[in-house]
Amino acid sequence: MENNMNEQQKIKEVTLFDEVYKVENLTHRVTQSFVAIQRMDKEAQEANYQSVKAASAVEFQKQQLKTMIEEDKIQSEPKVEVVEEDKK
């Protein structure tokens, strides 16, 4: 199998703000900005995924801890009520 990098598909058009533009007509700064936005969007999606994954892991570990406490029959301490005195 021959790996020819010159035959990769190239993007010919992009959609920006609901308008279609030919890549060949974009200026260098517009192209660079578009690429930067695409990269930031991808990184934001990854960060969101990592956040959701971490939150799920925390919740799972909390459930595991609660189960361990129940299985080990560990009793919690009684709640102490705090009485506030009137300051006059």
DSSP file (Angstrom, degrees, kcal/mol; ACC not computed):
  #  RESIDUE AA STRUCTURE BP1 BP2  ACC     N-H-->O    O-->H-N    N-H-->O    O-->H-N    TCO  KAPPA ALPHA  PHI   PSI    X-CA   Y-CA   Z-CA
    1    1 A M              0   0    0      0, 0.0     2,-0.5     0, 0.0     0, 0.0   0.000 360.0 360.0 360.0 130.8    0.0    0.0    0.0
    2    2 A E        -     0   0    0      2,-0.0     2,-0.9     1,-0.0     0, 0.0  -0.777 360.0-150.8 -96.0 131.5    1.4    3.4   -1.0
    3    3 A N        +     0   0    0     -2,-0.5     2,-0.8     2,-0.0    -1,-0.0  -0.844  19.3 178.5-103.0  99.1    1.1    6.3    1.4
    4    4 A N    >   -     0   0    0     -2,-0.9     3,-1.3     1,-0.1    -2,-0.0  -0.874  14.5-171.2-107.8 106.0    1.0    9.4   -0.8
    5    5 A M  G >  S+     0   0    0     -2,-0.8     3,-1.3     1,-0.3    -1,-0.1   0.732  82.3  67.5 -67.5 -22.3    0.6   12.5    1.4
    6    6 A N  G 3  S+     0   0    0      1,-0.3    -1,-0.3     0, 0.0    -2,-0.0   0.692  93.6  59.6 -72.1 -16.9    0.0   14.7   -1.8
    7    7 A E  G <  S+     0   0    0     -3,-1.3    -1,-0.3     2,-0.1    -2,-0.2   0.254  75.6 127.7 -96.4  13.0   -3.3   12.9   -2.4
    8    8 A Q  S <  S-     0   0    0     -3,-1.3     2,-0.2     1,-0.1    -3,-0.0  -0.355  71.4 -99.8 -65.3 149.0   -4.9   13.9    0.9
    9    9 A Q        -     0   0    0      1,-0.0     2,-0.4    -2,-0.0    -1,-0.1  -0.519  39.5-152.0 -68.6 135.1   -8.3   15.5    0.6
   10   10 A K        -     0   0    0     -2,-0.2     2,-0.3    -3,-0.1    -1,-0.0  -0.883  19.3-111.9-110.3 143.0   -8.0   19.3    0.9
   11   11 A I        +     0   0    0     -2,-0.4     3,-0.1     1,-0.2    12,-0.0  -0.569  33.3 177.6 -72.4 128.5  -10.7   21.5    2.3
   12   12 A K        +     0   0    0     -2,-0.3    11,-2.5     1,-0.3    12,-0.5   0.702  63.7  24.9-104.5 -26.5  -12.0   23.7   -0.5
   13   13 A E  E     -A   22   0A   0      9,-0.3     2,-0.3    10,-0.1    -1,-0.3  -0.975  59.7-164.6-139.5 151.7  -14.8   25.6    1.3
   14   14 A V  E     -A   21   0A   0      7,-2.6     7,-3.1    -2,-0.3     2,-0.6  -0.968  18.0-133.4-132.6 152.3  -15.6   26.6    4.8
   15   15 A T  E     +A   20   0A   0     -2,-0.3     2,-0.4     5,-0.2     5,-0.2  -0.930  27.9 173.8-107.9 120.5  -18.7   27.9    6.4
   16   16 A L  E >   -A   19   0A   0      3,-2.9     3,-1.4    -2,-0.6    -2,-0.0  -0.992  69.9 -11.6-127.7 124.8  -18.3   30.9    8.6
   17   17 A F  T 3  S-     0   0    0     -2,-0.4    -1,-0.1     1,-0.3     3,-0.1   0.896 129.0 -54.5  53.5  44.5  -21.3   32.7   10.2
   18   18 A D  T 3  S+     0   0    0      1,-0.2     2,-0.4    -3,-0.1    -1,-0.3   0.676 118.2 110.2  64.5  20.4  -23.7   30.8    8.0
   19   19 A E  E <   -A   16   0A   0     -3,-1.4    -3,-2.9     2,-0.0     2,-0.5  -0.961  64.4-132.3-123.5 144.1  -21.9   31.8    4.8
   20   20 A V  E     -A   15   0A   0     -2,-0.4     2,-0.4    -5,-0.2    -5,-0.2  -0.827  25.6-176.1 -99.1 131.5  -19.8   29.6    2.6
   21   21 A Y  E     -A   14   0A   0     -7,-3.1    -7,-2.6    -2,-0.5     2,-0.4  -0.967  27.9-120.1-126.6 142.1  -16.3   30.8    1.5
   22   22 A K  E >   -A   13   0A   0     -2,-0.4     3,-1.5    -9,-0.2     4,-0.5  -0.658  21.4-135.6 -76.3 134.0  -13.8   29.3   -0.8
   23   23 A V  G >  S+     0   0    0    -11,-2.5     3,-1.5    -2,-0.4    -1,-0.1   0.864 103.3  63.0 -58.1 -37.4  -10.5   28.6    1.0
   24   24 A E  G 3  S+     0   0    0    -12,-0.5    -1,-0.3     1,-0.3   -11,-0.1   0.724 101.6  52.1 -62.8 -20.6   -8.5   30.0   -1.9
   25   25 A N  G <  S+     0   0    0     -3,-1.5    -1,-0.3     2,-0.1     2,-0.2   0.546  87.5 102.2 -92.7  -7.8  -10.2   33.4   -1.3
   26   26 A L  S <  S-     0   0    0     -3,-1.5     2,-0.1    -4,-0.5    -3,-0.0  -0.525  71.4-124.9 -79.0 141.7   -9.4   33.7    2.4
   27   27 A T     >  -     0   0    0     -2,-0.2     4,-2.5     1,-0.1     5,-0.2  -0.348  27.9-105.6 -75.7 165.7   -6.6   35.9    3.6
   28   28 A H  H  > S+     0   0    0      1,-0.2     4,-2.8     2,-0.2     5,-0.2   0.912 120.3  49.7 -59.5 -44.1   -3.8   34.5    5.7
   29   29 A R  H  > S+     0   0    0      1,-0.2     4,-2.2     2,-0.2    -1,-0.2   0.872 111.0  49.0 -67.3 -35.3   -5.1   36.1    8.9
   30   30 A V  H  > S+     0   0    0      2,-0.2     4,-2.6     1,-0.2    -1,-0.2   0.920 112.8  48.2 -67.6 -42.9   -8.6   34.9    8.3
   31   31 A T  H  X S+     0   0    0     -4,-2.5     4,-2.6     2,-0.2    -2,-0.2   0.930 112.8  47.8 -61.4 -46.1   -7.3   31.3    7.7
   32   32 A Q  H  X S+     0   0    0     -4,-2.8     4,-2.4     1,-0.2    -1,-0.2   0.899 113.0  48.3 -63.4 -40.9   -5.1   31.5   10.8
   33   33 A S  H  X S+     0   0    0     -4,-2.2     4,-2.5    -5,-0.2    -1,-0.2   0.907 111.3  50.5 -65.8 -41.7   -8.0   32.8   12.9
   34   34 A F  H  X S+     0   0    0     -4,-2.6     4,-2.4     2,-0.2    -2,-0.2   0.930 111.8  47.4 -61.1 -46.4  -10.3   30.1   11.6
   35   35 A V  H  X S+     0   0    0     -4,-2.6     4,-2.4     1,-0.2    -2,-0.2   0.906 111.7  51.0 -62.2 -42.4   -7.7   27.4   12.4
   36   36 A A  H  X S+     0   0    0     -4,-2.4     4,-2.8     1,-0.2    -2,-0.2   0.913 110.2  49.1 -62.5 -42.5   -7.2   28.8   15.9
   37   37 A I  H  X S+     0   0    0     -4,-2.5     4,-2.6     2,-0.2    -2,-0.2   0.911 110.3  50.9 -63.9 -42.2  -11.0   28.9   16.6
   38   38 A Q  H  X S+     0   0    0     -4,-2.4     4,-2.2     2,-0.2    -1,-0.2   0.920 112.6  46.5 -60.7 -43.4  -11.3   25.3   15.4
   39   39 A R  H  X S+     0   0    0     -4,-2.4     4,-2.6     2,-0.2    -2,-0.2   0.919 112.5  49.4 -65.9 -43.8   -8.4   24.2   17.7
   40   40 A M  H  X S+     0   0    0     -4,-2.8     4,-2.6     1,-0.2    -2,-0.2   0.902 110.7  50.9 -61.8 -40.4   -9.9   26.2   20.7
   41   41 A D  H  X S+     0   0    0     -4,-2.6     4,-2.4     2,-0.2    -1,-0.2   0.921 110.8  48.2 -62.8 -43.8  -13.3   24.6   20.1
   42   42 A K  H  X S+     0   0    0     -4,-2.2     4,-2.2     1,-0.2    -2,-0.2   0.918 113.3  47.6 -62.3 -43.7  -11.7   21.1   20.0
   43   43 A E  H  X S+     0   0    0     -4,-2.6     4,-2.7     2,-0.2    -2,-0.2   0.872 110.3  52.3 -66.0 -37.1   -9.8   21.9   23.2
   44   44 A A  H  X S+     0   0    0     -4,-2.6     4,-2.4     2,-0.2    -2,-0.2   0.905 109.6  49.2 -65.4 -40.9  -12.9   23.3   24.9
   45   45 A Q  H  X S+     0   0    0     -4,-2.4     4,-2.4     2,-0.2    -2,-0.2   0.907 112.3  48.2 -63.3 -41.3  -14.8   20.1   24.0
   46   46 A E  H  X S+     0   0    0     -4,-2.2     4,-2.8     2,-0.2    -2,-0.2   0.910 111.0  50.3 -64.7 -43.0  -12.0   18.0   25.4
   47   47 A A  H  X S+     0   0    0     -4,-2.7     4,-2.3     2,-0.2    -2,-0.2   0.899 110.8  49.9 -62.8 -40.2  -11.9   20.1   28.6
   48   48 A N  H  X S+     0   0    0     -4,-2.4     4,-2.5     2,-0.2    -2,-0.2   0.925 111.1  49.0 -63.1 -44.5  -15.6   19.6   29.0
   49   49 A Y  H  X S+     0   0    0     -4,-2.4     4,-2.7     1,-0.2    -2,-0.2   0.925 111.3  49.2 -59.8 -45.7  -15.3   15.9   28.5
   50   50 A Q  H  X S+     0   0    0     -4,-2.8     4,-2.6     1,-0.2    -1,-0.2   0.883 111.1  50.7 -62.8 -38.4  -12.5   15.7   31.1
   51   51 A S  H  X S+     0   0    0     -4,-2.3     4,-2.5     2,-0.2    -2,-0.2   0.926 112.2  45.5 -64.5 -45.8  -14.6   17.7   33.6
   52   52 A V  H  X S+     0   0    0     -4,-2.5     4,-2.4     2,-0.2    -2,-0.2   0.908 113.6  50.6 -63.5 -42.3  -17.6   15.4   33.1
   53   53 A K  H  X S+     0   0    0     -4,-2.7     4,-2.2    -5,-0.2    -2,-0.2   0.918 111.8  46.9 -62.9 -44.2  -15.3   12.4   33.4
   54   54 A A  H  X S+     0   0    0     -4,-2.6     4,-2.3     2,-0.2    -2,-0.2   0.910 111.8  50.5 -65.0 -42.4  -13.7   13.7   36.6
   55   55 A A  H  X S+     0   0    0     -4,-2.5     4,-2.3     1,-0.2    -1,-0.2   0.895 110.6  50.0 -62.8 -40.0  -17.1   14.6   38.2
   56   56 A S  H  X S+     0   0    0     -4,-2.4     4,-2.4     2,-0.2    -1,-0.2   0.899 109.8  50.8 -64.8 -40.3  -18.4   11.1   37.4
   57   57 A A  H  X S+     0   0    0     -4,-2.2     4,-2.4     2,-0.2    -2,-0.2   0.895 109.6  50.6 -64.3 -40.1  -15.3    9.6   39.0
   58   58 A V  H  X S+     0   0    0     -4,-2.3     4,-2.3     2,-0.2    -2,-0.2   0.935 111.1  48.0 -62.7 -46.4  -15.8   11.7   42.1
   59   59 A E  H  X S+     0   0    0     -4,-2.3     4,-2.1     1,-0.2    -2,-0.2   0.899 111.4  50.9 -62.5 -40.5  -19.5   10.6   42.4
   60   60 A F  H  X S+     0   0    0     -4,-2.4     4,-2.3     1,-0.2    -1,-0.2   0.927 110.8  48.3 -61.6 -45.1  -18.5    7.0   41.9
   61   61 A Q  H  X S+     0   0    0     -4,-2.4     4,-2.6     1,-0.2    -2,-0.2   0.865 108.8  54.0 -65.6 -35.8  -15.9    7.2   44.6
   62   62 A K  H  X S+     0   0    0     -4,-2.3     4,-2.5     2,-0.2    -1,-0.2   0.920 109.4  48.2 -62.0 -43.4  -18.4    8.9   47.0
   63   63 A Q  H  X S+     0   0    0     -4,-2.1     4,-2.4     2,-0.2    -2,-0.2   0.907 111.2  50.7 -63.8 -41.2  -20.8    6.0   46.4
   64   64 A Q  H  X S+     0   0    0     -4,-2.3     4,-2.4     2,-0.2    -2,-0.2   0.917 110.8  48.9 -61.5 -43.3  -18.0    3.5   47.0
   65   65 A L  H  X S+     0   0    0     -4,-2.6     4,-2.4     2,-0.2    -2,-0.2   0.914 110.5  50.3 -62.9 -44.1  -17.1    5.3   50.3
   66   66 A K  H  X S+     0   0    0     -4,-2.5     4,-2.1     1,-0.2    -1,-0.2   0.915 111.3  49.1 -60.8 -43.2  -20.7    5.3   51.4
   67   67 A T  H  X S+     0   0    0     -4,-2.4     4,-3.0     1,-0.2    -2,-0.2   0.905 109.8  51.6 -62.8 -42.3  -21.0    1.6   50.7
   68   68 A M  H  X S+     0   0    0     -4,-2.4     4,-2.6     2,-0.2    -2,-0.2   0.908 108.9  50.2 -61.4 -42.8  -17.8    0.9   52.6
   69   69 A I  H  <>S+     0   0    0     -4,-2.4     5,-2.2     2,-0.2     4,-0.3   0.915 113.8  45.6 -62.3 -42.7  -19.0    2.8   55.7
   70   70 A E  H ><5S+     0   0    0     -4,-2.1     3,-1.0     3,-0.2    -2,-0.2   0.925 114.0  47.9 -66.2 -44.9  -22.3    0.8   55.6
   71   71 A E  H 3<5S+     0   0    0     -4,-3.0    -2,-0.2     1,-0.3    -1,-0.2   0.875 113.3  47.4 -64.2 -38.0  -20.5   -2.6   55.1
   72   72 A D  T 3<5S-     0   0    0     -4,-2.6    -1,-0.3    -5,-0.2    -2,-0.2   0.449 108.1-129.7 -83.8   0.4  -18.1   -1.8   57.9
   73   73 A K  T < 5 +     0   0    0     -3,-1.0     2,-0.5    -4,-0.3    -3,-0.2   0.885  40.8 174.3  53.2  46.1  -21.0   -0.8   60.1
   74   74 A I      < -     0   0    0     -5,-2.2     2,-0.3    -6,-0.1    -1,-0.2  -0.734  21.7-141.5 -85.3 127.2  -19.3    2.5   61.1
   75   75 A Q        -     0   0    0     -2,-0.5     2,-0.1     1,-0.0    -5,-0.0  -0.694   9.8-130.7 -91.3 138.6  -21.7    4.6   63.2
   76   76 A S        -     0   0    0     -2,-0.3     3,-0.1     1,-0.1    -1,-0.0  -0.464  30.5-100.2 -80.7 159.9  -21.8    8.4   62.7
   77   77 A E        -     0   0    0     -2,-0.1    -1,-0.1     1,-0.1     3,-0.1  -0.517  45.3 -96.1 -77.5 147.4  -21.6   10.7   65.7
   78   78 A P        -     0   0    0      0, 0.0     2,-0.2     0, 0.0    -1,-0.1  -0.331  43.2-106.3 -63.7 146.1  -24.8   12.2   67.0
   79   79 A K        -     0   0    0     -3,-0.1     2,-0.5     1,-0.0    -3,-0.0  -0.536  29.5-144.5 -74.6 137.0  -25.7   15.6   65.7
   80   80 A V        -     0   0    0     -2,-0.2     2,-0.4    -3,-0.1    -1,-0.0  -0.900  10.0-138.3-105.3 126.2  -25.2   18.4   68.3
   81   81 A E        -     0   0    0     -2,-0.5     2,-0.5     1,-0.0     0, 0.0  -0.667  11.4-141.4 -85.1 137.3  -27.6   21.3   68.1
   82   82 A V        -     0   0    0     -2,-0.4     2,-0.6     2,-0.0    -1,-0.0  -0.865  11.4-153.3 -99.7 125.8  -26.2   24.8   68.6
   83   83 A V        -     0   0    0     -2,-0.5     2,-0.4     0, 0.0    -2,-0.0  -0.877   7.2-147.9-101.9 124.4  -28.3   27.1   70.6
   84   84 A E        -     0   0    0     -2,-0.6     2,-0.3     3,-0.0    -2,-0.0  -0.757  11.0-141.1 -92.2 135.1  -27.9   30.8   69.9
   85   85 A E        -     0   0    0     -2,-0.4     2,-0.3     1,-0.1    -1,-0.0  -0.697  23.3-107.0 -93.7 146.8  -28.4   33.2   72.8
   86   86 A D        -     0   0    0     -2,-0.3     2,-0.8     1,-0.1    -1,-0.1  -0.542  27.8-148.0 -69.1 130.9  -30.1   36.5   72.4
   87   87 A K              0   0    0     -2,-0.3    -1,-0.1     1,-0.2    -3,-0.0  -0.868 360.0 360.0-105.0 102.5  -27.6   39.4   72.5
   88   88 A K              0   0    0     -2,-0.8    -1,-0.2     0, 0.0    -2,-0.0   0.347 360.0 360.0-126.3 360.0  -29.3   42.4   74.1
